[in-house]
Amino acid sequence: MIALTTTHAQSLGYNSSMANNRLRSSSILMLVFVFTNLAASVKGTPVQTPISLNTVNPHYFTFRGKPTVLITSGEHYGAVLNADFDFKAYLDELHRSDLNLTRVWSGSYREVPGSFGITDNTLAPQPSKYVCPWARSAKPGAIDGGNLFDLTRWDPAYFRRLHLFMAEASKRGVVVEMNLFCPFYEDAMWKASPMYIGNNLNSIGNLVSNEAYTLKHPELLKVQDEMVRKIVAELAQFDNLYFEVCNEPYFGGVTMEWQRHIVQTIVDAEKGGPHRHLISMNIANEKAEIRDPDPAVSIFNFHYATPPVTVGMNYALNKVIGENETGFRGKEDVLYRSEAWEFMLAGGGLYNNLDYSFTAAHPNGAFLDFKSPGGGSPSLRYQLQLLKRFIESFDFIHMAPNKGIIVGSKDLRVEVLAEPGKQVAAYLFGTKQTELHLDLPAGNYRVFWLHPVSGAESHLELHHPGGALALRVPEHQQDIALGIRRKR
């Protein structure tokens, strides 16, 4: 169980009817897993081990046999539910930029044009282009002008699109965070959901929005559980996948008991299957201390985590600490470049920037004349690519946060990963520093400086007698990265 510093979850209770339903569902899902995996084998697509925590250093991932960090600048989560969005072009751009993560919303939540001041919001599709797990009925009357949804029937077109999206992401080595739910920030968003009583013919959802993600309404909870089990079963064969329970559950009345229930639903749905996918919880904006973590949760995600103090606060959990959303700080690349570098070199394992240059009309991320409250651009994606490749150039699995290795840096924003005596990766933000002092043992070292905007590098080799090593910091505009490796 997770509790923030001011929140303590209570234990959950299950009645016998729920238990019997779960037992029947588990039996059905075992057959689904068998036939899904058989179909994958027949098609020549092997069922691979999904992305997992690295066994040597669980602050990072293992994906397809390699130690992995996840870094991206991704669209605003409508890639599947918005039929106008060309996700192949989008995924091509992520691949071209050597970025390897995207978030995707399940479709249980959508926004409406104008939400949050986002220009051409991919999460606010035109009503006729909105696809979600549930099928429309033949009966008119939904608030968006379409037919009412039937919460007892699945939409095959949605699952075909979801499968294709996952397959195309897999081809490009892009890991997908499947976000199952999102709170309803405004009444208009609740009234746009199929779970709202005005949008379905099942007489479900006659409640206020801040009760949608609680245990108060068994008929709605059953619909949510069935959707989770269906998506888990449909995506069982994909290795480029982890599940997030709910985006920003600290808004909109989402209870910890409900989150625990959904975590258990995912766990139960995968019993009898070939693999277990990682589960993420979104903890807080900025920072929070995680107490009594649910052992089924492997990724703890934060939003707008700058400065990245939340990484250190929770590092002892030995799980991935991620920042899977930031934005709303302005448009300049430097804001998100520096945030990404600082978060990852503080020991984070995952970073995602909201990139508003991706729209349905510009799925390749070329739209720059947006009025959205954040950033995103081809240049920013290049800068994040430099960060990813910088980290990957180290044996980062054996590194840990170690700011103390930098001597006399009180006026400098600095984050450091190090393996004592062997390798150092540092990020420096500030233009005034001309000399840096590092506490290193005696040895021969290769040193390089990387400019995080241009990618320009400078190199030198030196012999150090031990103690404080003085290094001249190259001229730079705002920030610079330092790499040191001891020669054998």
For each residue, the residues with C-beta under 8 A, 3 or more apart:
1: 9 256 260 292 293 294
2: 9 256 259 281 283 290 291 292 293 294 297 300
3: 7 8 9 256 290 291 292
4: 7 250 283 284 288 289 290 291
5: 288 289 291
6:
7: 3 4 256
8: 3 291
9: 1 2 3 255 256 257 260 292
10: 256 257
11:
12: 215 257 260 261 264
13:
14: 18 19
15: 18 19
16: 19 20
17: 20 21
18: 14 15 21 22
19: 14 15 16 22 23
20: 16 17 23 24
21: 17 18 24 25 222
22: 18 19 25 26 268
23: 19 20 26 27
24: 20 21 27 28
25: 21 22 28 29 229 268 269
26: 22 23 29 30 268 269 271 272
27: 23 24 30 31
28: 24 25 31 32
29: 25 26 32 33 229 232 233 269 271 272 273
30: 26 27 33 34 271 272 273
31: 27 28 34 35
32: 28 29 35 36 233 236
33: 29 30 36 37 233 236 272 273 274
34: 30 31 37 38
35: 31 32 38 39
36: 32 33 39 40 233 234 236 237
37: 33 34 40 41 47 236 237 274
38: 34 35 41 42
39: 35 36 42 43
40: 36 37 43 45 46 47 237
41: 37 38 44 45 46 47
42: 38 39
43: 39 40
44: 41
45: 40 41 237
46: 40 41
47: 37 40 41 237 239 274 275
48: 64 239
49: 52 239 275
50: 238 239 240 241 242 275 276 277 278
51: 61 62 63 68 175 239 240 241 242 277 278
52: 49 61 62 63 278
53: 58 60 61 62 278 298 319 320
54: 57 58 59 60 61 62 67 68 397
55: 58 62
56: 67 397 398
57: 54 60 67 396 397 398 400
58: 53 54 55 298 318 319 320
59: 54 315 318 319 320 321 347 349 400
60: 53 54 57 67 68 69 320 349 396 397
61: 51 52 53 54 67 68 69 70 320 349
62: 51 52 53 54 55 65 66 67 68
63: 51 52 66 68 100 173 175 239 240
64: 48 173 239
65: 62
66: 62 63
67: 54 56 57 60 61 62 396 397
68: 51 54 60 61 62 63 100
69: 60 61 344 349 350 388 391 392 396
70: 61 100 101 175 322 349 350 351 352
71: 99 100 101 340 344 350 351 352 384 387 388 391
72: 94 99 100 101 102 174 351 352 353 384
73: 97 99 336 352 353 355 376 380 381 384
74: 77 94 99 101 102 103 352 353 354 355 358
75: 78 79 85 90 102 122 355 358 359 363 365
76: 118 121 122 123 354 355 356 358
77: 74 103 104 105 122 123 179
78: 75 81 82 85 105 110 121 122 123 124 125
79: 75 82 85 87 90 102 104 122 165
80: 87 104 105 106 107 131 158 161 162 165
81: 78 105 106 107 110 123 125 130 131 132 158
82: 78 79 85 122 123 125 129 130 131 360
83: 125 129 130 131 161
84: 125 126 129 360
85: 75 78 79 82 90 122 125 360 363
86: 89 90 360 363
87: 79 80 90 91 165 168 363
88: 91 92 168
89: 86 92 93 363 364
90: 75 79 85 86 87 93 94 102 358 363 364 365
91: 87 88 94 95 102 168 169 172 174
92: 88 89 95 96 172 364
93: 89 90 96 97 358 363 364 365 381
94: 72 74 90 91 97 99 100 102 172 174
95: 91 92 98 99 172 173 174
96: 92 93
97: 73 93 94 378 381 382 384 385
98: 95 385 388 389
99: 71 72 73 74 94 95 174 381 384 385 388
100: 63 68 70 71 72 94 173 174 175 388
101: 70 71 72 74 174 175 176 177 350 352
102: 72 74 75 79 90 91 94 169 174 175 176 177 352
103: 74 77 176 177 179 244 324 325 352
104: 77 79 80 165 176 177 178 179
105: 77 78 80 81 108 109 110 123 179 182 247
106: 80 81 109 132 133 178 179 180 181 227 231
107: 80 81 110 130 131 132 133 158
108: 105 132 133 180 181 182 193 194 195 224 227
109: 105 106 181 182 184 189 193
110: 78 81 105 107 123 124 125 130 132 189 192 193
111: 115 116 118 121 123 124 189 192
112: 115 124 188 189 192
113: 121 124
114: 117 124
115: 111 112 118 121 123 124 185 186 188 189
116: 111 121 372 373
117: 114 371 372 373
118: 76 111 115 121 123 124 356 372 373
119: 356 359 367 370 371 372
120: 359 360 361 362 367 370
121: 76 78 111 113 115 116 118 124 372
122: 75 76 77 78 79 82 85 125 358 359 360
123: 76 77 78 81 82 105 110 111 115 118
124: 78 110 111 112 113 114 115 118 121
125: 78 81 82 83 84 85 110 122 129 130 360
126: 84 129 130
127: 130 144 145 146
128: 146
129: 82 83 84 125 126
130: 81 82 83 107 110 125 126 127 144 146
131: 80 81 82 83 107 155 157 158 161
132: 81 106 107 108 110 149 155 158 194
133: 106 107 108 154 155 158 159 227 230 231
134: 149 150 151 153 154 155 194 200 227
135: 149 150 153 154 155 156
136: 142 146 147 148 149 150 155
137: 147 148 149 150 153 201
138: 147
139: 147 148 201
140: 146 147 148
141: 147 148 198 201
142: 136 145 146 147 148 149 198 199
143: 191 192 196 198 199
144: 127 130 192 199
145: 127 142
146: 127 128 130 136 140 142
147: 136 137 138 139 140 141 142
148: 136 137 139 140 141 142 199 200 201
149: 132 134 135 136 137 142 194 199 200 201
150: 134 135 136 137 153 200 201 202
151: 134 194 195 200 202 204 223
152: 202
153: 134 135 137 150
154: 133 134 135 158 159 230
155: 131 132 133 134 135 136 158 159
156: 135 159 160
157: 131 160 161
158: 80 81 107 131 132 133 154 155 161 162
159: 133 154 155 156 162 163 234
160: 156 157 163 164
161: 80 83 131 157 158 164 165
162: 80 158 159 165 166 231 234 235
163: 159 160 166 167 234
164: 160 161 167 168
165: 79 80 87 104 161 162 168 169 176
166: 162 163 169 170 176 235 238 240 241
167: 163 164 170 171 238
168: 87 88 91 164 165 171 172
169: 91 102 165 166 172 174 175 176 240
170: 166 167 173 174 238 239 240
171: 167 168
172: 91 92 94 95 168 169
173: 63 64 95 100 170 240
174: 72 91 94 95 99 100 101 102 169 170 240
175: 51 63 70 100 101 102 169 240 241 242
176: 101 102 103 104 165 166 169 238 240 241 242
177: 101 102 103 104 242 243 244 280 324 352
178: 104 106 231 235 241 242 243 244
179: 77 103 104 105 106 182 244 246 247
180: 106 108 227 228 231 243 244 245 246 262
181: 106 108 109 213 224 245 246 247 262
182: 105 108 109 179 246 247 248
183: 209 210 212 213 246 247 248 249 251 252 253 254
184: 109 187 189 190 193 209 210 212 252
185: 115 189 251 252
186: 115 189 190
187: 184 190 191 209
188: 112 115 191 192
189: 109 110 111 112 115 184 185 186 192 193 209
190: 184 186 187 193 196 209 212
191: 143 187 188 196 198 199
192: 110 111 112 143 144 188 189 196 199
193: 108 109 110 184 189 190 196 199 205 212
194: 108 132 134 149 151 199 200
195: 108 151 199 200 204 205 212 220 223 224
196: 143 190 191 192 193 199 200 205
197: 200 203 204 205 206 207
198: 141 142 143 191 205
199: 142 143 144 148 149 191 192 193 194 195 196 205
200: 134 148 149 150 151 194 195 196 197 203 204 205
201: 137 139 141 148 149 150
202: 150 151 152 223
203: 197 200 206
204: 151 195 197 200 219 220 223
205: 193 195 196 197 198 199 200 212 220
206: 197 203
207: 197 211 212 216 217 220
208: 211
209: 183 184 187 189 190 212 252 253
210: 183 184 252 253
211: 207 208 214 216 217 253
212: 183 184 190 193 195 205 207 209 217 220 252 253
213: 181 183 246 249 252 253 254 255 258 259
214: 211 217 253 254 255 257 258
215: 12 218 221 255 257 258 261
216: 207 211
217: 207 211 212 214 220 221
218: 215 221 222
219: 204 222 223
220: 195 204 205 207 212 217 223 224
221: 215 217 218 224 225 258 261
222: 21 218 219 225 226
223: 151 195 202 204 219 220 226 227
224: 108 181 195 220 221 227 228 262
225: 221 222 228 229 262 265
226: 222 223 229 230
227: 106 108 133 134 180 223 224 230 231
228: 180 224 225 231 232 262 265 266 269
229: 25 29 225 226 232 233 265 269
230: 133 154 226 227 233 234
231: 106 133 162 178 180 227 228 234 235
232: 29 228 229 235 236 243 266 269 270 277
233: 29 32 33 36 229 230 236 269
234: 36 159 162 163 230 231
235: 162 166 178 231 232 238 241 277
236: 32 33 36 37 232 233 270 273 274 275
237: 36 37 40 45 47
238: 50 166 167 170 176 235 241
239: 47 48 49 50 51 63 64 170 275
240: 50 51 63 166 169 170 173 174 175 176
241: 50 51 166 175 176 178 235 238 277
242: 50 51 175 176 177 178 277 278 279 280 298 299
243: 177 178 180 232 266 277 278 279 280
244: 103 177 178 179 180 247 279 280 281 282 299 301 324
245: 180 181 249 259 262 263 266 279 280 281 282
246: 179 180 181 182 183 213 249 254 259 262 281 282
247: 105 179 181 182 183 244 282 325
248: 182 183 251 252 282 285 303
249: 183 213 245 246 252 254 259 281 282
250: 4 254 282 283 284 285
251: 183 185 248 254
252: 183 184 185 209 210 212 213 248 249
253: 183 209 210 211 212 213 214
254: 183 213 214 246 249 250 251 258 259
255: 9 213 214 215 258 259
256: 1 2 3 7 9 10 259 260
257: 9 10 12 214 215 260 261
258: 213 214 215 221 254 255 261 262
259: 2 213 245 246 249 254 255 256 262 263 281
260: 1 9 12 256 257 263 264 294
261: 12 215 221 257 258 264 265
262: 180 181 224 225 228 245 246 258 259 265 266
263: 245 259 260 266 267 279 281 294 296 297
264: 12 260 261 267 268 296
265: 225 228 229 261 262 268 269
266: 228 232 243 245 262 263 269 270 277 279 296
267: 263 264 270 271 276 279 296
268: 22 25 26 264 265 271
269: 25 26 29 228 229 232 233 265 266
270: 232 236 266 267 273 275 276 277
271: 26 29 30 267 268
272: 26 29 30 33
273: 29 30 33 236 270 276
274: 33 37 47 236
275: 47 49 50 236 239 270
276: 50 267 270 273
277: 50 51 232 235 241 242 243 266 270
278: 50 51 52 53 242 243 298 299
279: 242 243 244 245 263 266 267 296 297 298 299
280: 177 242 243 244 245 297 298 299 300 301 322 324
281: 2 244 245 246 249 259 263 294 297 299 300 301
282: 244 245 246 247 248 249 250 301 302 303 324
283: 2 4 250 288 290 300 301 302 310
284: 4 250 287 288 302 303 310
285: 248 250 302 303 304
286: 302 303 304 305 306 310
287: 284 302 305 309 310 313
288: 4 5 283 284 302 310 313
289: 4 5 313 314
290: 2 3 4 283 293 300 313 314 317
291: 2 3 4 5 8
292: 1 2 3 9
293: 1 2 290 297 300 317 319
294: 1 2 260 263 281 297
295:
296: 263 264 266 267 279
297: 2 263 279 280 281 293 294 300 319
298: 53 58 242 278 279 280 319 320
299: 242 244 278 279 280 281 319 320 322 349 350
300: 2 280 281 283 290 293 297 314 317 319 320 321 322
301: 244 280 281 282 283 322 323 324 325 350
302: 282 283 284 285 286 287 288 305 310 321 322 323 324
303: 248 282 284 285 286 323 324 325 326
304: 285 286 323 325 326 328 329
305: 286 287 302 308 310 311 323 326 339 343 348
306: 286 326 339 342 343
307: 342 413
308: 305 311 312 323 342 343 346 348 415
309: 287 312 313
310: 283 284 286 287 288 302 305 313 314 321
311: 305 308 314 315 321 343 346 347 348 401
312: 308 309 315 346 347 401
313: 287 288 289 290 309 310
314: 289 290 300 310 311 317 319 321
315: 59 311 312 318 321 347 401
316:
317: 290 293 300 314 321
318: 58 59 315
319: 53 58 59 293 297 298 299 300 314
320: 53 58 59 60 61 298 299 300 348 349 350
321: 59 300 302 310 311 314 315 317 347 348 349 350
322: 70 280 299 300 301 302 348 349 350 351 352
323: 301 302 303 304 305 308 326 339 343 348 350 351 352
324: 103 177 244 280 282 301 302 303 350 351 352
325: 103 247 301 303 304 352 354
326: 303 304 305 306 323 329 336 339 352 353 354 374
327: 336 353 354 356 372 373 374 375
328: 304 354 373 374
329: 304 326 335 336 339 374 375
330: 335 373 374 375
331: 374 375
332: 335 375
333: 336 337 375 377 379 380 383 453
334: 337 338 478 479
335: 329 330 332 338 339 375
336: 73 326 327 329 333 339 340 353 374 375 380 384
337: 333 334 340 341 380 383 384 387 452 453 479
338: 334 335 341 342 413 429 478 479
339: 305 306 323 326 329 335 336 342 343 353
340: 71 336 337 343 344 351 353 384 387
341: 337 338 344 345 387 415 427 429 452 479 481
342: 306 307 308 338 339 345 346 413 415 427 429
343: 305 306 308 311 323 339 340 346 348 351
344: 69 71 340 341 348 349 351 387 391
345: 341 342 391 401 415 416 417 425 426 427
346: 308 311 312 342 343 401 415
347: 59 311 312 315 321 400 401 417
348: 305 308 311 320 321 322 323 343 344 351
349: 59 60 61 69 70 299 320 321 322 344
350: 69 70 71 101 299 301 320 321 322 323 324
351: 70 71 72 322 323 324 340 343 344 348 384
352: 70 71 72 73 74 101 102 103 177 322 323 324 325 326
353: 72 73 74 326 327 336 339 340 374 375 376 380 384
354: 74 76 325 326 327 328 374 375 376
355: 73 74 75 76 358 365 375 376 377 380 381
356: 76 118 119 327 359 367 370 372 374 375 376
357: 362 365 366 367 368 370 376 377 378
358: 74 75 76 90 93 122 355 362 363 364 365 367 376
359: 75 119 120 122 356 362 363 367 370
360: 82 84 85 86 120 122 125 363
361: 120 367
362: 120 357 358 359 365 366 367
363: 75 85 86 87 89 90 93 358 359 360
364: 89 90 92 93 358
365: 75 90 93 355 357 358 362 376 377 378 381
366: 357 362 378
367: 119 120 356 357 358 359 361 362 370
368: 357 377
369:
370: 119 120 356 357 359 367 376
371: 117 119
372: 116 117 118 119 121 327 356
373: 116 117 118 327 328 330
374: 326 327 328 329 330 331 336 353 354 356
375: 327 329 330 331 332 333 335 336 353 354 355 356 380
376: 73 353 354 355 356 357 358 365 370 380 381
377: 333 355 357 365 368 380 381
378: 97 357 365 366 381 382
379: 333 382 383
380: 73 333 336 337 353 355 375 376 377 383 384
381: 73 93 97 99 355 365 376 377 378 384 385
382: 97 378 379 385 386 455
383: 333 337 379 380 386 387 452 453
384: 71 72 73 97 99 336 337 340 351 353 380 381 387 388
385: 97 98 99 381 382 388 389
386: 382 383 389 390 450 452 455
387: 71 337 340 341 344 383 384 390 391 452
388: 69 71 98 99 100 384 385 391 392
389: 98 385 386 392 393
390: 386 387 393 394 425 450 481 483
391: 69 71 344 345 387 388 394 396 425
392: 69 388 389 396
393: 389 390 483
394: 390 391 399 417 423 425 483 485
395: 398 399 419 423
396: 57 60 67 69 391 392 399 417 425
397: 54 56 57 60 67
398: 56 57 395 419 422 423
399: 394 395 396 417 418 419 423 425
400: 57 59 347 417 418 419
401: 311 312 315 345 346 347 415 416 417
402: 405 416 417 418 420 424
403: 406 409 414 415 416
404: 439
405: 402 416 418 420 424 438 439 440
406: 403 409 412 414 416 426 436 437 438
407: 437 438 439 468
408: 437
409: 403 406 412 414 433 436
410:
411: 430 432 433
412: 406 409 428 429 430 433
413: 307 338 342 428 429 430
414: 403 406 409 426 427 428 429
415: 308 341 342 345 346 401 403 426 427
416: 345 401 402 403 405 406 424 425 426 427
417: 345 347 394 396 399 400 401 402 424 425 426
418: 399 400 402 405 423 424 425
419: 395 398 399 400 422 423 424
420: 402 405 441
421: 440 441 443 486
422: 398 419 485 486
423: 394 395 398 399 418 419 483 484 485 486
424: 402 405 416 417 418 419 438 440 482 483 484
425: 345 390 391 394 396 399 416 417 418 481 482 483
426: 345 406 414 415 416 417 481 482 483
427: 341 342 345 414 415 416 452 479 480 481 482
428: 412 413 414 433 436 473 479 480 481 482
429: 338 341 342 412 413 414 478 479
430: 411 412 413 433 478 479
431: 476 477 478
432: 411
433: 409 411 412 428 430 436 473
434: 472 473
435: 470 471 472 473
436: 406 409 428 433 470 471 473 482
437: 406 407 408 468 469 470 471
438: 405 406 407 424 468 469 471 484
439: 404 405 407 467 468 469
440: 405 421 424 443 445 464 466 467 469 484
441: 420 421 464 466
442: 464 465 466
443: 421 440 463 464 486 487
444: 461 462 463 464 486 487
445: 440 461 462 463 464 469 484 485 486 487
446: 459 460 461 484 485 487
447: 459 460 461 462 471 482 483 484
448: 457 458 459 460 482 483
449: 457 458 473 474 480 481 482 483
450: 386 390 455 456 457 480 481 482 483
451: 454 455 456 457 474 476 480 481
452: 337 341 383 386 387 427 479 480 481
453: 333 337 383 477 478
454: 451
455: 382 386 450 451
456: 450 451
457: 448 449 450 451
458: 448 449 474
459: 446 447 448
460: 446 447 448
461: 444 445 446 447 487
462: 444 445 447
463: 443 444 445
464: 440 441 442 443 444 445 469
465: 442
466: 440 441 442
467: 439 440
468: 407 437 438 439
469: 437 438 439 440 445 464
470: 435 436 437
471: 435 436 437 438 447 482
472: 434 435
473: 428 433 434 435 436 449 476 480
474: 449 451 458 480
475:
476: 431 451 473 479 480
477: 431 453
478: 334 338 429 430 431 453
479: 334 337 338 341 427 428 429 430 452 476
480: 427 428 449 450 451 452 473 474 476
481: 341 390 425 426 427 428 449 450 451 452
482: 424 425 426 427 428 436 447 448 449 450 471
483: 390 393 394 423 424 425 426 447 448 449 450
484: 423 424 438 440 445 446 447
485: 394 422 423 445 446
486: 421 422 423 443 444 445
487: 443 444 445 446 461
488:
